[in-house]
């Protein structure tokens, strides 16, 4: 009979491995982000999230409260707005350093341009899924469970952040990985300070949607 610790290890493996496998399967299947391919991969993402929630409820036998989901609208909306300001400031600083110090412009990313060519409703779904799944996976679940398993707070913060950033390597540039690391750092800091995962989800989804909609 698997123990609670065993289920937690399975949950962490799911969090860290399933997004990578979904990306690899999509690439091996052709890698063309048209609407049917995207919807299929999105269904796989949601299925992996559902599996994690089942592991939490029926394997670990705990409530979802530890994730930091909050229902109070005004405080959550205010925190989400602060996170968006923090992300914007971090991205502007990163962009300014890249442009004026290193004399480099952000490289072209064909995958990003192809995603932006999708219908608006698909881009909305992409943004919502990214906010919900990535925040639950890499902030709410991974940080708390790694702290519990290892008693190492630094590892619990750095490992999910690095994996979150490296998953953005599928866009094809180091620039995107570094940008994802910076944005993930802002989201991680706010989550650690507020324990409000709902605010993280909202800000992450809004930020991604802005990125998808900007030409």
Secondary structure, DSSP 8 states (H G I E B T S, - for coil): ---HHHHHHHHHHHHHHHHHHHHHHHHHTT----HHHHHHHHHHHHHHHHHHHHIIIIIS---GGGGT----HHHHHHHHHHHHHHHHHHHHHHHHIIIIIS-------HHHHHHHTS-HHHHHHHHHHHHHHHHIIIIIIHHHHHHHHH--HHHHHHHHHHHHHHGGGGGS-HHHHHHHHHHHHHHHHHHHHH--HHHHHHHHHHHHHHHHH--
